[in-house]
Amino acid sequence: MAARANARTDSLLALDTLTLRDRLASGAVRAGELARACISRVAEREGEVQAWAWLDEEHVMAEAARLDALRTSGRPIGPLHGLPVALKDVIDTARIPTENGTALDAGRVPVEDATVVRRLKAAGALIMGKTVTAELAFLHPGKTRNPHDPGHTPGGSSSGSAAAVAAGMVPLALGTQTGGSVIRPAAYCGIVGFKPSFGAIPRTGILQQSPTLDTVGVFATSVEAAALLAETLFCDDPADRSTRPTPPPRLLDTALARAPVRPTLALLPKLPVDPLPDQDTAGAFAELSGLLGEAGFEIALPPMFGDALRQREIINFAEMAKCYYSYERRGRDALSEETLAAIDAGKAIPARDYLSALDWPGILNSALDEIFDRCDAIAMPSTPGAAPKGLASTGPSAFNGLWTLCGTPVVTLPLFAAPNGLPMGLQLIGRRGDDARLLRTARWLGAHLASGQEG
Protein backbone atom coordinates (compact mmCIF):
# COMPACT_ATOMS: atom_id res chain seq x y z
CA MET A 1 0.00 0.00 0.00
CA ALA A 2 2.79 2.42 0.92
CA ALA A 3 4.58 1.77 -2.35
CA ARG A 4 1.35 2.38 -4.28
CA ALA A 5 0.74 5.65 -2.39
CA ASN A 6 4.29 6.79 -3.06
CA ALA A 7 3.92 6.02 -6.75
CA ARG A 8 0.69 8.02 -6.88
CA THR A 9 2.40 10.95 -5.13
CA ASP A 10 5.30 10.85 -7.57
CA SER A 11 3.01 10.66 -10.59
CA LEU A 12 0.90 13.59 -9.38
CA LEU A 13 3.87 15.82 -8.65
CA ALA A 14 5.46 14.93 -11.99
CA LEU A 15 2.52 16.45 -13.88
CA ASP A 16 3.05 19.90 -15.36
CA THR A 17 1.12 22.69 -13.69
CA LEU A 18 -1.32 23.33 -16.52
CA THR A 19 -2.24 19.64 -16.60
CA LEU A 20 -2.78 19.74 -12.84
CA ARG A 21 -4.96 22.81 -13.28
CA ASP A 22 -7.15 21.07 -15.84
CA ARG A 23 -7.48 17.85 -13.81
CA LEU A 24 -8.34 19.77 -10.66
CA ALA A 25 -11.00 21.70 -12.56
CA SER A 26 -12.54 18.52 -13.98
CA GLY A 27 -12.37 16.59 -10.71
CA ALA A 28 -9.97 13.99 -12.08
CA VAL A 29 -7.63 15.13 -9.29
CA ARG A 30 -8.97 16.42 -5.99
CA ALA A 31 -7.40 19.36 -4.19
CA GLY A 32 -7.04 17.20 -1.10
CA GLU A 33 -5.23 14.52 -3.06
CA LEU A 34 -2.72 16.99 -4.47
CA ALA A 35 -2.27 18.69 -1.10
CA ARG A 36 -1.52 15.33 0.49
CA ALA A 37 1.05 14.59 -2.21
CA CYS A 38 2.77 17.93 -1.58
CA ILE A 39 2.79 17.32 2.17
CA SER A 40 4.34 13.90 1.59
CA ARG A 41 7.08 15.47 -0.52
CA VAL A 42 7.69 18.09 2.18
CA ALA A 43 8.07 15.31 4.76
CA GLU A 44 10.55 13.59 2.45
CA ARG A 45 12.74 16.61 1.60
CA GLU A 46 12.27 19.29 4.26
CA GLY A 47 14.85 17.91 6.67
CA GLU A 48 17.53 18.46 4.06
CA VAL A 49 16.20 21.54 2.24
CA GLN A 50 14.57 23.50 5.12
CA ALA A 51 12.41 25.67 2.85
CA TRP A 52 9.48 26.37 5.18
CA ALA A 53 9.00 29.03 7.83
CA TRP A 54 5.39 27.94 8.54
CA LEU A 55 3.38 24.97 7.29
CA ASP A 56 0.41 23.49 9.13
CA GLU A 57 -0.78 20.18 7.68
CA GLU A 58 -4.22 20.33 9.26
CA HIS A 59 -4.82 23.84 7.96
CA VAL A 60 -3.73 22.87 4.44
CA MET A 61 -5.95 19.80 4.35
CA ALA A 62 -8.94 21.72 5.72
CA GLU A 63 -8.55 24.37 3.00
CA ALA A 64 -8.19 21.64 0.36
CA ALA A 65 -11.40 20.01 1.60
CA ARG A 66 -13.19 23.36 1.34
CA LEU A 67 -12.00 23.76 -2.26
CA ASP A 68 -13.13 20.23 -3.13
CA ALA A 69 -16.57 20.94 -1.66
CA LEU A 70 -16.78 24.14 -3.69
CA ARG A 71 -16.12 22.29 -6.93
CA THR A 72 -18.63 19.53 -6.23
CA SER A 73 -21.27 22.12 -5.29
CA GLY A 74 -21.39 23.28 -8.90
CA ARG A 75 -20.46 26.84 -8.04
CA PRO A 76 -17.82 28.63 -10.18
CA ILE A 77 -14.19 27.86 -9.47
CA GLY A 78 -11.19 30.05 -10.14
CA PRO A 79 -8.33 29.68 -12.66
CA LEU A 80 -5.97 28.40 -9.95
CA HIS A 81 -8.49 26.08 -8.30
CA GLY A 82 -6.72 23.68 -5.95
CA LEU A 83 -3.18 24.57 -7.04
CA PRO A 84 -0.87 24.83 -4.00
CA VAL A 85 1.09 28.10 -3.80
CA ALA A 86 3.86 28.91 -1.32
CA LEU A 87 4.41 32.47 -0.09
CA LYS A 88 7.67 34.13 0.89
CA ASP A 89 7.45 35.01 4.56
CA VAL A 90 7.38 38.76 3.91
CA ILE A 91 3.85 38.56 2.45
CA ASP A 92 1.12 39.19 5.01
CA THR A 93 -1.36 36.38 5.62
CA ALA A 94 -4.34 36.88 7.92
CA ARG A 95 -4.20 34.69 11.05
CA ILE A 96 -1.01 33.04 9.79
CA PRO A 97 2.43 34.13 11.03
CA THR A 98 4.45 36.51 8.85
CA GLU A 99 7.79 37.04 10.58
CA ASN A 100 9.90 38.64 7.81
CA GLY A 101 12.95 36.54 8.61
CA THR A 102 13.78 38.44 11.79
CA ALA A 103 13.49 37.69 15.50
CA LEU A 104 12.08 41.19 15.90
CA ASP A 105 8.87 39.97 14.23
CA ALA A 106 8.71 36.59 15.99
CA GLY A 107 5.08 35.74 16.67
CA ARG A 108 3.75 38.47 14.38
CA VAL A 109 0.32 37.47 12.98
CA PRO A 110 -1.28 39.95 10.54
CA VAL A 111 -4.99 40.67 10.65
CA GLU A 112 -5.31 41.15 6.87
CA ASP A 113 -4.07 39.39 3.75
CA ALA A 114 -1.78 41.14 1.33
CA THR A 115 -3.44 42.09 -1.95
CA VAL A 116 -1.68 39.23 -3.76
CA VAL A 117 -2.97 36.73 -1.20
CA ARG A 118 -6.53 37.97 -1.64
CA ARG A 119 -6.19 37.55 -5.40
CA LEU A 120 -4.77 34.05 -5.01
CA LYS A 121 -7.65 33.01 -2.77
CA ALA A 122 -10.19 34.55 -5.15
CA ALA A 123 -8.62 32.49 -7.95
CA GLY A 124 -9.02 29.30 -5.92
CA ALA A 125 -5.36 28.76 -5.06
CA LEU A 126 -4.48 26.68 -2.01
CA ILE A 127 -2.12 28.67 0.24
CA MET A 128 0.36 25.98 1.21
CA GLY A 129 2.41 27.91 3.75
CA LYS A 130 5.17 30.47 4.28
CA THR A 131 8.69 29.98 2.97
CA VAL A 132 12.01 31.06 4.42
CA THR A 133 13.40 34.48 3.56
CA ALA A 134 16.71 36.14 4.27
CA GLU A 135 16.53 38.56 7.17
CA LEU A 136 14.15 41.37 6.17
CA ALA A 137 14.49 40.19 2.54
CA PHE A 138 18.09 41.41 2.38
CA LEU A 139 21.42 39.55 2.43
CA HIS A 140 21.70 37.67 5.73
CA PRO A 141 20.78 34.06 4.74
CA GLY A 142 17.99 32.00 6.21
CA LYS A 143 18.23 28.28 6.93
CA THR A 144 17.31 27.03 3.44
CA ARG A 145 19.73 24.90 1.42
CA ASN A 146 20.03 24.19 -2.27
CA PRO A 147 17.89 21.13 -3.20
CA HIS A 148 20.55 19.95 -5.66
CA ASP A 149 23.36 20.01 -3.09
CA PRO A 150 22.72 21.09 0.51
CA GLY A 151 26.29 22.32 0.79
CA HIS A 152 25.54 25.14 -1.67
CA THR A 153 23.43 28.27 -1.27
CA PRO A 154 19.93 28.33 -2.78
CA GLY A 155 20.34 32.07 -3.33
CA GLY A 156 18.29 34.75 -1.64
CA SER A 157 16.34 36.43 -0.39
CA SER A 158 13.45 34.31 -1.74
CA SER A 159 15.39 31.16 -0.91
CA GLY A 160 12.57 29.10 0.54
CA SER A 161 10.17 29.75 -2.34
CA ALA A 162 12.72 28.77 -4.98
CA ALA A 163 13.88 25.69 -3.09
CA ALA A 164 10.34 24.49 -2.35
CA VAL A 165 9.43 24.53 -6.05
CA ALA A 166 12.75 23.00 -7.10
CA ALA A 167 12.36 20.18 -4.55
CA GLY A 168 8.87 19.38 -5.85
CA MET A 169 7.18 20.36 -2.58
CA VAL A 170 4.84 22.79 -4.32
CA PRO A 171 4.25 23.65 -7.99
CA LEU A 172 4.10 27.44 -7.56
CA ALA A 173 5.49 30.08 -5.23
CA LEU A 174 5.76 33.84 -4.75
CA GLY A 175 8.84 35.87 -3.88
CA THR A 176 10.07 39.44 -4.05
CA GLN A 177 13.04 41.11 -5.71
CA THR A 178 14.78 44.36 -4.81
CA GLY A 179 18.18 43.38 -6.23
CA GLY A 180 18.20 39.80 -7.53
CA SER A 181 16.00 37.92 -5.08
CA VAL A 182 13.77 36.12 -7.61
CA ILE A 183 16.04 35.54 -10.59
CA ARG A 184 19.14 34.47 -8.65
CA PRO A 185 17.54 31.77 -6.44
CA ALA A 186 15.51 30.47 -9.37
CA ALA A 187 18.71 30.10 -11.41
CA TYR A 188 20.63 28.49 -8.54
CA CYS A 189 17.80 26.04 -7.85
CA GLY A 190 17.16 25.19 -11.53
CA ILE A 191 13.61 26.44 -12.05
CA VAL A 192 11.79 29.23 -13.88
CA GLY A 193 11.67 32.59 -12.13
CA PHE A 194 9.73 35.56 -13.48
CA LYS A 195 10.15 39.15 -12.27
CA PRO A 196 7.48 41.23 -14.00
CA SER A 197 7.72 44.87 -14.96
CA PHE A 198 7.84 47.19 -11.97
CA GLY A 199 4.34 48.08 -10.84
CA ALA A 200 2.61 45.14 -12.53
CA ILE A 201 1.84 43.30 -9.26
CA PRO A 202 0.75 45.28 -6.19
CA ARG A 203 2.83 45.18 -3.03
CA THR A 204 0.23 46.20 -0.45
CA GLY A 205 0.69 44.04 2.65
CA ILE A 206 4.26 43.05 1.74
CA LEU A 207 7.39 44.05 3.68
CA GLN A 208 8.63 47.32 2.22
CA GLN A 209 12.38 47.64 1.80
CA SER A 210 12.74 49.99 -1.17
CA PRO A 211 9.48 51.30 -2.70
CA THR A 212 11.28 52.38 -5.88
CA LEU A 213 12.64 48.86 -6.48
CA ASP A 214 10.57 46.23 -4.63
CA THR A 215 8.91 43.87 -7.12
CA VAL A 216 6.79 40.74 -6.62
CA GLY A 217 7.87 37.74 -8.68
CA VAL A 218 6.86 34.11 -9.21
CA PHE A 219 8.53 30.70 -9.25
CA ALA A 220 7.39 27.73 -11.34
CA THR A 221 8.70 24.77 -13.29
CA SER A 222 7.71 26.14 -16.70
CA VAL A 223 7.20 29.44 -18.47
CA GLU A 224 3.50 28.77 -19.00
CA ALA A 225 3.01 27.99 -15.30
CA ALA A 226 4.74 31.24 -14.38
CA ALA A 227 2.46 33.06 -16.81
CA LEU A 228 -0.63 31.42 -15.29
CA LEU A 229 0.30 32.52 -11.77
CA ALA A 230 1.50 36.00 -12.68
CA GLU A 231 -1.61 36.75 -14.75
CA THR A 232 -3.73 36.19 -11.66
CA LEU A 233 -1.72 38.79 -9.75
CA PHE A 234 -1.44 41.61 -12.30
CA CYS A 235 -3.83 44.38 -11.26
CA ASP A 236 -4.24 47.99 -10.25
CA ASP A 237 -4.25 48.65 -6.52
CA PRO A 238 -5.05 52.18 -5.29
CA ALA A 239 -3.04 51.44 -2.16
CA ASP A 240 0.13 50.89 -4.24
CA ARG A 241 0.96 53.96 -6.28
CA SER A 242 3.36 52.00 -8.49
CA THR A 243 0.42 50.20 -10.14
CA ARG A 244 -1.64 51.63 -12.99
CA PRO A 245 -5.19 50.96 -14.26
CA THR A 246 -4.53 48.92 -17.39
CA PRO A 247 -6.49 46.25 -19.29
CA PRO A 248 -6.14 42.73 -17.85
CA PRO A 249 -3.07 41.01 -19.31
CA ARG A 250 -3.23 37.87 -21.40
CA LEU A 251 0.07 36.47 -20.22
CA LEU A 252 -0.79 32.80 -20.55
CA ASP A 253 -2.55 32.99 -23.93
CA THR A 254 0.31 35.04 -25.34
CA ALA A 255 2.98 32.76 -23.87
CA LEU A 256 1.28 29.75 -25.45
CA ALA A 257 0.78 31.46 -28.81
CA ARG A 258 3.06 31.06 -31.78
CA ALA A 259 5.18 34.15 -32.41
CA PRO A 260 4.17 35.88 -35.68
CA VAL A 261 7.83 35.93 -36.74
CA ARG A 262 10.86 34.11 -35.40
CA PRO A 263 12.10 35.95 -32.30
CA THR A 264 15.50 37.61 -32.27
CA LEU A 265 17.70 37.86 -29.18
CA ALA A 266 20.33 40.46 -28.36
CA LEU A 267 23.12 38.50 -26.67
CA LEU A 268 24.84 40.25 -23.77
CA PRO A 269 27.82 38.14 -22.62
CA LYS A 270 28.69 40.41 -19.68
CA LEU A 271 27.91 43.69 -17.97
CA PRO A 272 30.34 46.64 -18.11
CA VAL A 273 31.18 45.99 -14.42
CA ASP A 274 32.53 43.07 -12.41
CA PRO A 275 32.02 40.24 -11.82
CA LEU A 276 32.60 38.49 -15.11
CA PRO A 277 30.88 35.18 -15.87
CA ASP A 278 32.99 32.24 -14.81
CA GLN A 279 34.50 29.91 -17.40
CA ASP A 280 31.62 27.41 -17.34
CA THR A 281 28.98 30.11 -17.69
CA ALA A 282 30.85 31.90 -20.46
CA GLY A 283 31.29 28.62 -22.32
CA ALA A 284 27.60 27.73 -22.03
CA PHE A 285 26.60 31.18 -23.26
CA ALA A 286 28.94 30.93 -26.23
CA GLU A 287 27.41 27.56 -27.11
CA LEU A 288 23.95 29.12 -26.92
CA SER A 289 25.06 31.82 -29.32
CA GLY A 290 26.15 29.16 -31.78
CA LEU A 291 22.86 27.31 -31.50
CA LEU A 292 20.86 30.48 -32.14
CA GLY A 293 22.74 31.39 -35.30
CA GLU A 294 21.01 34.25 -37.09
CA ALA A 295 18.37 34.43 -34.36
CA GLY A 296 20.90 36.15 -32.09
CA PHE A 297 23.35 39.02 -32.32
CA GLU A 298 25.88 40.18 -29.73
CA ILE A 299 25.66 43.56 -28.03
CA ALA A 300 27.51 45.60 -25.42
CA LEU A 301 25.78 48.10 -23.16
CA PRO A 302 26.77 51.79 -23.35
CA PRO A 303 29.44 52.89 -20.82
CA MET A 304 26.94 54.71 -18.60
CA PHE A 305 25.53 51.33 -17.55
CA GLY A 306 28.77 50.80 -15.66
CA ASP A 307 27.50 53.10 -12.88
CA ALA A 308 23.95 51.73 -12.81
CA LEU A 309 24.53 49.22 -10.02
CA ARG A 310 25.88 51.95 -7.76
CA GLN A 311 22.79 54.05 -8.49
CA ARG A 312 20.55 51.10 -7.63
CA GLU A 313 22.44 50.66 -4.36
CA ILE A 314 22.02 54.35 -3.49
CA ILE A 315 18.26 54.06 -3.94
CA ASN A 316 18.07 50.74 -2.08
CA PHE A 317 20.13 51.82 0.93
CA ALA A 318 18.60 55.28 1.29
CA GLU A 319 15.06 53.87 1.22
CA MET A 320 16.06 50.95 3.42
CA ALA A 321 17.32 53.35 6.09
CA LYS A 322 13.88 54.94 6.14
CA CYS A 323 11.76 51.78 5.80
CA TYR A 324 13.70 49.80 8.43
CA TYR A 325 14.04 52.61 10.95
CA SER A 326 11.43 51.00 13.17
CA TYR A 327 13.41 47.74 13.25
CA GLU A 328 16.62 49.55 14.09
CA ARG A 329 14.90 51.51 16.84
CA ARG A 330 13.24 48.41 18.33
CA GLY A 331 16.29 46.18 18.33
CA ARG A 332 19.45 47.21 16.51
CA ASP A 333 21.38 44.52 18.37
CA ALA A 334 19.09 41.84 16.92
CA LEU A 335 19.93 42.74 13.29
CA SER A 336 22.73 41.18 11.24
CA GLU A 337 25.91 42.97 10.22
CA GLU A 338 24.78 42.93 6.57
CA THR A 339 21.49 44.64 7.32
CA LEU A 340 22.99 47.20 9.71
CA ALA A 341 25.76 48.09 7.25
CA ALA A 342 23.16 48.85 4.55
CA ILE A 343 21.01 50.90 6.91
CA ASP A 344 24.02 52.90 8.11
CA ALA A 345 25.18 53.45 4.52
CA GLY A 346 21.71 54.68 3.64
CA LYS A 347 21.76 57.24 6.43
CA ALA A 348 24.97 58.74 5.02
CA ILE A 349 23.69 59.21 1.45
CA PRO A 350 23.12 62.91 0.60
CA ALA A 351 19.63 63.83 -0.60
CA ARG A 352 21.24 65.17 -3.78
CA ASP A 353 22.67 61.74 -4.63
CA TYR A 354 19.44 59.93 -3.83
CA LEU A 355 17.29 62.27 -5.91
CA SER A 356 19.77 62.06 -8.78
CA ALA A 357 19.71 58.25 -8.65
CA LEU A 358 15.93 58.31 -9.06
CA ASP A 359 16.43 59.76 -12.56
CA TRP A 360 18.47 56.78 -13.72
CA PRO A 361 15.71 54.28 -14.61
CA GLY A 362 14.27 56.66 -17.20
CA ILE A 363 17.70 57.39 -18.69
CA LEU A 364 18.68 53.73 -18.86
CA ASN A 365 15.37 52.63 -20.36
CA SER A 366 15.74 55.23 -23.11
CA ALA A 367 19.03 53.59 -24.06
CA LEU A 368 17.53 50.11 -23.80
CA ASP A 369 14.68 51.09 -26.11
CA GLU A 370 17.19 51.42 -28.95
CA ILE A 371 18.24 47.82 -28.34
CA PHE A 372 14.67 46.53 -28.01
CA ASP A 373 13.81 48.14 -31.34
CA ARG A 374 16.10 45.47 -32.87
CA CYS A 375 15.18 42.42 -30.82
CA ASP A 376 12.47 40.65 -28.86
CA ALA A 377 14.59 40.26 -25.72
CA ILE A 378 18.08 40.64 -24.33
CA ALA A 379 19.70 37.37 -23.23
CA MET A 380 22.50 37.01 -20.70
CA PRO A 381 23.53 34.61 -17.94
CA SER A 382 21.29 34.83 -14.88
CA THR A 383 24.27 34.69 -12.52
CA PRO A 384 28.08 34.71 -12.89
CA GLY A 385 28.12 30.98 -12.19
CA ALA A 386 26.36 28.11 -10.44
CA ALA A 387 25.40 28.39 -6.78
CA PRO A 388 28.52 29.02 -4.69
CA LYS A 389 29.53 26.48 -2.07
CA GLY A 390 28.67 27.39 1.50
CA LEU A 391 25.65 28.91 3.21
CA ALA A 392 27.10 32.14 4.59
CA SER A 393 26.20 34.14 1.47
CA THR A 394 23.29 34.20 -0.96
CA GLY A 395 25.60 34.83 -3.95
CA PRO A 396 26.22 37.93 -6.09
CA SER A 397 23.27 39.82 -7.54
CA ALA A 398 25.18 42.06 -9.97
CA PHE A 399 23.66 40.34 -13.04
CA ASN A 400 20.14 41.10 -11.76
CA GLY A 401 20.23 44.48 -10.05
CA LEU A 402 20.48 46.48 -13.27
CA TRP A 403 17.17 45.09 -14.54
CA THR A 404 15.49 45.68 -11.18
CA LEU A 405 16.61 49.31 -11.36
CA CYS A 406 15.22 49.62 -14.89
CA GLY A 407 11.95 47.93 -13.90
CA THR A 408 12.09 45.65 -16.94
CA PRO A 409 10.50 42.18 -16.97
CA VAL A 410 12.96 39.29 -16.61
CA VAL A 411 12.54 35.53 -16.82
CA THR A 412 15.23 32.98 -16.02
CA LEU A 413 15.27 29.56 -17.67
CA PRO A 414 17.17 26.49 -16.37
CA LEU A 415 19.01 25.84 -19.63
CA PHE A 416 22.59 25.24 -18.49
CA ALA A 417 24.41 22.97 -16.05
CA ALA A 418 27.84 23.28 -14.44
CA PRO A 419 30.31 20.36 -14.52
CA ASN A 420 29.43 19.60 -10.88
CA GLY A 421 25.79 19.09 -11.91
CA LEU A 422 24.41 22.28 -10.39
CA PRO A 423 21.98 24.21 -12.60
CA MET A 424 22.78 27.54 -14.22
CA GLY A 425 20.22 29.90 -15.69
CA LEU A 426 19.82 32.07 -18.75
CA GLN A 427 17.83 35.25 -18.21
CA LEU A 428 15.81 37.02 -20.85
CA ILE A 429 15.04 40.71 -20.38
CA GLY A 430 12.13 42.44 -22.12
CA ARG A 431 11.10 46.01 -22.70
CA ARG A 432 9.34 47.49 -19.69
CA GLY A 433 5.63 46.69 -19.91
CA ASP A 434 6.13 44.01 -22.58
CA ASP A 435 5.80 41.07 -20.17
CA ALA A 436 3.59 38.88 -22.36
CA ARG A 437 5.89 39.12 -25.36
CA LEU A 438 8.86 38.26 -23.12
CA LEU A 439 7.16 35.11 -21.86
CA ARG A 440 6.28 34.07 -25.41
CA THR A 441 9.90 34.57 -26.45
CA ALA A 442 11.12 32.56 -23.46
CA ARG A 443 8.81 29.66 -24.29
CA TRP A 444 9.92 29.81 -27.93
CA LEU A 445 13.57 29.67 -26.89
CA GLY A 446 13.04 26.60 -24.72
CA ALA A 447 11.22 24.81 -27.53
CA HIS A 448 13.78 25.92 -30.13
CA LEU A 449 16.72 24.60 -28.13
CA ALA A 450 14.91 21.37 -27.28
CA SER A 451 14.14 20.69 -30.95
CA GLY A 452 17.72 21.48 -31.92
CA GLN A 453 19.11 19.10 -29.30
CA GLU A 454 16.71 16.38 -30.38
CA GLY A 455 17.83 16.82 -33.94
N, C-alpha and C positions, 0 to 999 in steps of 0.2 A: 504493500500500500504506500509506504513512504517513497519508494522508488518511483511509483506511478505519479504521486503528488509532485515530486521533484521534477519529473519530466514535463508535467503540465505547467509548472511554474516556469521552467526554462523555455518552453515553447511559447508561452504567453509573452514573456519579456523579450523574446527574440523578434516579435512582430514589430514592423515599423509603426510609427505613431499614427499615421493616417489610417492604416488598417485597423489598429486598435480603436480609433475614433468611430469608424464605420461599424465595427462589430459591437461596440458598446451601444451605439445608437439603435442597432437592430435587435439587441438582446442576445446575440450569439455569445457575447461575453458580458458577464455582470460586473458592475462596479466593485462589488464585494470580492469577487473572484480575482480581479486584477489587483485590488488593494492588498489582498492576502498574499499574492505572488510578490508584490513589492516588499511587503513586510518580511517575507521569507528571505528575500535577497539581502535586505538590510541586516537581518540576523546572521547571515552567512558572511557578509563583507565588512560590517561596521567596526568590528574589533580591530581590523587592520587599517581601514581607511579613515574612520572617525570623522564622518562628514556632517553629523547631525548635532545641532544645539538643543533641539526639542523635537521629540516624536513620541506621541502617545497612541499606542496600538488600539486601545478601546475607542478613543475619539475618532481615529481614522475609520475604523470598521463601522461605527455608528453613522458617520457621515456617508459612507459608501452605501449602507442600507437605506438611508434616506433617499439617495439618488436612484437606487434601484426601484424603490417604491414610487418615486416620481415618474419614472419611465413606464412602469406597468400600469400607472393610473390613466395613461393616455394623454396627460397634459404635455405641453410643449417642453422639449429639452433643448439645452444650449449646444453650441458648436464644440464645446470641450467636455461634453457630458461624460463624467466618470473618469476622465484622464487625471492621474495624480500629478500634482505640480508642487515642487519644493520652493521655499522662499528663503532668500538670504535673510539672516537675522538682524537686518536693519530696517525691515519692512514691517510696519505695525500690523498686528493681528489682534482683533478684539478678543479678550478673555484668554489669549494665548501669550506666553512670555515673548517679549522682544527686548533683548538685552544688549544689542549693539556691540557685542564682543568685548565688553568692558565690565569689570567688577563694580564700577560705579553705577551701572544699571542692573545689577543682579536683582532678580525678583520683580523687575518692571513688567507690568501687564497693562497694555493699552486698553482703552475703553471703546475705541473705534478702529475699524479696518482702514488701511491705506486705500486710496482710490483704486490702485491696481488689484488689490485683494477683492474689493467689491465687484470689480469687473470680472475677475476670474470666477467668483461665486455665481454671478449672474449668468455666466456662460456655462455653468454646470461643472466646472473643474472641481476636483477633489484636492483640497489643501492637505498635503501629506505631512508637512512639518516645517521646521525652521532649520536652516543649514548654517554651518560655522562661517564666521567672517573674521577677517583680521580686526584687530582692535580699532573700533570706530571707523571701520572700512578704510584704514590707511595701510601702513607697512608692517606693523608688528604682527607676525603670523599667529594664526589659531592652531588648533591641534590637528587639523586635517592633513592627510598624507596622499601622495600620488597613487592612484589605484594601479598603475602599471609597475610601480616600484616604490614601496613605502619609505625607502631611503632618500627619495627625491621630493622636492617641493611640488605641490599641486598648483602653485601660483597663488595669487591673491588679488584683491581682498575677497573675491567671491569664491573662495576655495571650496567650501562645502558644497555649493550648488554645482560647480563643475565636476567635482569628484563623485557626487551622488549620481549624476547622469552617466558619467563614464563607467561607473561600477555597476550600472544596470539597476540601481535601487529605485529609480524613478525616471520616467521618460522625458520630463520637462522640468525646467527650473528657471527662477528669476535671480538676477544679480544686479549690481550697479557698477558703473565705471566713472571714475573721475580722472584717472590716468590711463591704466590699462587693465582694470580689474574684471572685465568680461573676456576680452580677447586673449589676454595672456593665459589665464587658467584654462580656458577652453583649448588653446593650442597645446599647453603642457599635458592636459588630460586626454587629448585625442578625440575631441568632439566638435560639433558646430557651435560657435558662439556668434551672436548677432547683436551689435550695438547700433541701434537706430539713429537717425538724425536727431540732433539735440532738439528737445521740445516735443518730440513725437509722442512720448509716453509720459503721463503726469507723475510727479514725484510727491504729491501731497501724502503725508503720513509716512514718509521715508526719511531716515536720518539725513540731515543736511550737512554736508561738509564744505561744498563749494557750489553755490547756486548757479554760477556761470558755466560750470563744467559737469556737474552731476547728471548722469544719464542712466536710465533703466535699460537693462539688456536681458537677453534670453539665452538659455542653453538647451540644446536638443541633439539628437543623433543624425539629423538630416536637415537640409535647407528648407524643405517643404514643411517639416515639423516646426522649425523656428518661425517660419512665415505664419503658420496657423496660430501659434501662441501670440506672436507680436501683434497680429491683426486684431486680436481680441482686446489688446491693451491700448492701441492708438486711439486717442480721443482728446478733445478739448476739456480743460478743467479750469474753471474760473479761479480756483484757489492756487493754481500754478501759472504764473504769468509767462512762463516760457512756452506754454502751449498756445495753439491758435485754432480758431474754428475753421476746419477744413472738411471737405467731403470724406466719408469713410474710405479708408484705403482698401485696395483689393490685392493685398500682398500675396495671398496663397494662389489665387487664380492667375496672377501675373507670373509668379514663380513657376507654376506648372505649365504655363503657355510656351509655345515655341517662339523664339525670337524671330522678328520679321526678317532680319539679316544676321549673318554670323557675327557674334560679338568680337570686339577688338579690345585687347588689354594693353595698357601702358605698363611696361615692366620696370619697376624701381628696385634695383639690386640692393641699395643702401641709402640711408639718410646722410645729409651733409654734416653729421655729427657722430661721435662715437656713441655706442660701440658698433663695430662692424659685425656682420654675420660671421659665425664661425665657419670653419672649412666645410663641415658637413652640410650646413644650411646653404652656404654659397654654392656648393656643388649641386644640391638638389634644385636650387633655383635656376641654375644654368641649364640643367637637364629639362626643366619645365619650359624654359625659353625655346629649347630645341624642339620639343614636342609641339609647341604652339605654332611654330613656323611663322607664316605671314599673319597669323591672328594676334601676334604680339610685336611690340616695338619697344626698345629700351629708352628710358628717359632719365634725366637728372633734375632734381628740384633746384630752383633758383637759389643763389647764395643766402638770401634773406631768411630762408627756412632754417638756416643754421642756428638762429637765435630763438626759434619758435618754442623749443622746449623750456628755455629759461623764462620766456613770457608766460607759458602755461604754469610754471612753478610759482611765479610771482602771484598770479591770480589765485592759484590753489592755496598757497600759504597765507596770503593776506585774508582771504575769506575764511579759511580754517581758523585763524586766530580769533575771528569774530564769532563764528558758529560754535566753536568749542570752548568759548570763554566760560560757560557755565560748568563744563567738566573740569576745567583747570581750577576754577574757584572752589568747587566742591571737593576735589581730591587730587591735586597736582601730583602728590606722591604715589598715587595709584596708577598713573599713566606711564607708558613705556618711554624709553629714551627717544625712539623714532618719532613718536607723536609729539612729545614735548619740544624736540628740536624744530619740527615744522611750525608749531605754534609760536615759538620764540622768534623764528625767522620771519614769520608773518607779521609779528608786532613791529619789527624793525624796517619793514618796507615803506618807503615814503609814498604818500598819497599820489604824488606825481607819477611814480613808476607804476603803481597799480592802475591808475586811470589810463595811462598810456598803453599798458598791456591789454586792456579791454578793447582797444582798437584793432588788435592783431587778427582776430578771426576774420573780420571783413576784408582786411588786406590780403591775407593768405588765401581766402576763398576766391578772391578776384584772380589771383595767379593760377589757382587750380582750375578755374573755369576754362582757361585757355587749353589746359591739358584735356579736360573732359569733353571739350569740343571735338577732340580727335579720337576718343575712345569711349568704351562703355564703363570701364572701371580701371583703377590703378591696382596693380598686383605687386605685393612685396612679402617677404617673410613676416610671419606674425610675431616672431621673437628672434633674438640673435642666435639662439640654439635651442636644443631640447632642455627640459626641466633640469636645472642645476641640482647636483647632489647636496643633501643636507636640508634641514628644516628651519634654519635660522633666518632665512631670507625668502621672500616671495618671488625673486627674480627681477631682472631689469624691465622697465616699462617704456624705454625710450622709443621702441618701434610703434607704440600705441598712443602715446601722449599727444603727438602732433595732431592726430585725427580727432582726438577728444577735444582739443583746443578749437579745431576748425568746425566741430559739430557735424562732421560728415558721417554717413552710415558706413559701417564696416562689418564684414562677415569673415570669420576664419573657418577654413576647411582643413580637416585632418588628412592632408595629401602626402605628407612626407614621413619618413622614419629615420632616426639616427642609427648608427651601427649597433648601439647597445639596446635597440628595440624600442626606445622611448619615442612617442609621436612628436612630430613637428608640424606646425601649421603654416598655411599660406593665407594671408589676408587680402581681401579685395575691398577697395575703398571706392565709394560712389559719390556722385555730386550730392551736395546737401539737399535733402528733400526728395531725392530720387531712389528711395528705399526699395520700391517694388522692382524697378529695373535692375538694381544691384543684385537682389535675390534671384532674379531670372538668370542673370549672367553667371552667378555662382553655381546654380544648378546646371546650366549649360556646360560650364567648365568641368564639373565633376563627371558628367556624362561623356563629354568629349575625351577626357583622359582615360576613362574606363574603356571606351570603345577602342581607343588607340592601343591600350595595353592588351586588350583581348586580341586585337589584330596582329 
